[in-house]
Amino acid sequence: MVQPFLIFINKREYLILLMAFLKGIQPIIPVSDLEKSAIFFKNVLGFEIDSSASGFVRVKRDMAVITLVIAGDNVGQMSCYITVENIEEYHKELETNLKQLPEGRYRPLFSQPYGMKEFHVIDLDNLLIFFGEKIAK
């Protein structure tokens, strides 16, 4: 759908432009076991199972949607970045489950030199998931 964009010239005149509008991005992540991966996203990261069919499971939390698909051979490590509003609260919600992950699979909250507060999780198939929020100045 094309979204209207208003440009005001003065109190009585304005120009309406029709522009394309990107509404989001949904990564498609290859996994070795759909059921185990969906349970990981649900139980560890607080996502819900949105839909599933033969060969895929879609998980969702708020505006973040990830489609999990059966992996082919030689996928290698992938990563995705999920922007969070109020990352400290989200981290606090997940912290008990995150601390139960094997060593090296979770990096607690920290500040990056590029102005983001982040924590990192590596899932069952070595997907590196960055969760981050811009640090207020």
C-alpha positions as CSV (number, residue, x, y, z in Angstrom):
1,M,0.0,0.0,0.0
2,V,1.3,3.5,-0.8
3,Q,1.4,5.8,2.1
4,P,0.5,9.6,1.7
5,F,3.2,12.0,2.7
6,L,2.2,15.6,3.4
7,I,4.6,18.6,2.7
8,F,3.2,21.8,4.1
9,I,4.1,24.9,2.0
10,N,2.1,27.4,4.2
11,K,-1.1,27.4,6.2
12,R,-3.3,27.0,3.2
13,E,-1.2,25.0,0.8
14,Y,0.3,21.6,1.0
15,L,1.5,19.0,-1.3
16,I,0.6,15.3,-1.0
17,L,3.2,12.9,-2.3
18,L,2.6,9.2,-2.6
19,M,5.6,7.2,-1.3
20,A,6.4,3.6,-0.8
21,F,6.7,2.7,2.9
22,L,8.7,-0.2,4.2
23,K,6.8,-1.7,7.1
24,G,9.4,-4.0,8.5
25,I,11.7,-6.9,7.9
26,Q,11.2,-10.6,8.7
27,P,14.4,-12.6,8.6
28,I,14.1,-16.2,7.4
29,I,16.5,-18.3,9.6
30,P,17.5,-21.8,8.7
31,V,17.4,-24.3,11.7
32,S,18.1,-28.0,12.1
33,D,15.0,-28.7,14.2
34,L,11.9,-26.6,13.8
35,E,10.2,-27.8,17.0
36,K,13.2,-27.3,19.3
37,S,14.0,-23.9,17.8
38,A,10.4,-22.7,18.2
39,I,10.5,-23.8,21.8
40,F,13.8,-22.0,22.3
41,F,12.3,-18.7,20.9
42,K,9.2,-19.2,23.0
43,N,10.7,-20.3,26.4
44,V,14.0,-18.5,26.4
45,L,13.3,-15.3,24.4
46,G,9.6,-14.8,25.1
47,F,8.3,-15.0,21.6
48,E,5.0,-16.7,20.7
49,I,4.4,-19.1,17.9
50,D,2.5,-17.1,15.3
51,S,1.9,-19.8,12.6
52,S,3.4,-22.9,11.2
53,A,3.1,-25.2,8.3
54,S,5.2,-28.0,6.7
55,G,8.8,-26.8,6.7
56,F,8.4,-23.5,8.6
57,V,7.4,-21.9,11.9
58,R,6.9,-18.2,12.3
59,V,7.6,-16.7,15.8
60,K,6.6,-13.3,16.9
61,R,7.0,-10.8,19.7
62,D,5.5,-7.3,19.4
63,M,6.6,-6.1,15.9
64,A,9.5,-8.6,15.6
65,V,8.7,-11.6,13.4
66,I,11.1,-14.4,12.5
67,T,10.5,-17.3,10.2
68,L,12.3,-20.5,11.0
69,V,12.9,-22.9,8.2
70,I,14.6,-26.3,7.9
71,A,18.3,-25.7,7.1
72,G,20.1,-27.0,4.1
73,D,23.7,-28.2,4.1
74,N,26.6,-25.8,5.0
75,V,24.6,-22.9,6.3
76,G,27.4,-21.5,8.5
77,Q,26.7,-19.0,11.3
78,M,24.1,-16.4,10.7
79,S,23.1,-13.4,12.8
80,C,20.3,-10.9,13.2
81,Y,19.8,-7.7,15.1
82,I,16.6,-7.0,16.9
83,T,16.0,-3.4,18.0
84,V,14.3,-3.2,21.4
85,E,12.5,-0.5,23.3
86,N,13.3,-0.6,27.0
87,I,16.0,-3.2,26.7
88,E,16.7,-3.3,30.4
89,E,13.2,-4.4,31.1
90,Y,13.3,-7.1,28.4
91,H,16.6,-8.4,29.6
92,K,15.3,-8.5,33.2
93,E,12.3,-10.5,31.9
94,L,14.6,-13.1,30.2
95,E,17.5,-13.1,32.6
96,T,16.6,-16.3,34.5
97,N,16.3,-18.3,31.3
98,L,19.4,-16.7,29.7
99,K,21.6,-17.6,32.6
100,Q,20.6,-21.3,32.1
101,L,22.1,-21.3,28.6
102,P,25.5,-23.1,28.2
103,E,28.6,-21.0,28.7
104,G,29.4,-18.8,25.8
105,R,25.7,-18.7,24.5
106,Y,24.7,-15.5,26.3
107,R,26.4,-12.2,26.8
108,P,24.7,-9.9,29.4
109,L,23.8,-6.3,28.9
110,F,26.7,-4.0,28.0
111,S,27.2,-0.7,26.1
112,Q,28.8,-0.6,22.7
113,P,31.1,2.2,21.6
114,Y,28.8,2.9,18.7
115,G,26.0,4.1,21.1
116,M,23.9,0.9,21.6
117,K,23.1,-1.0,24.8
118,E,23.0,-4.7,23.8
119,F,22.9,-8.3,25.0
120,H,23.7,-11.3,22.7
121,V,22.2,-14.8,22.5
122,I,23.4,-17.8,20.4
123,D,20.5,-20.2,19.7
124,L,20.5,-23.9,19.2
125,D,21.8,-23.7,15.6
126,N,24.4,-21.0,16.3
127,L,22.3,-18.1,15.2
128,L,23.9,-15.0,16.9
129,I,21.0,-12.8,18.0
130,F,21.8,-9.2,18.9
131,F,19.2,-7.3,21.0
132,G,19.9,-3.6,21.1
133,E,18.6,-0.2,22.1
134,K,20.1,3.2,21.2
135,I,21.6,4.8,24.3
136,A,19.9,8.1,25.2
137,K,22.3,11.1,25.1
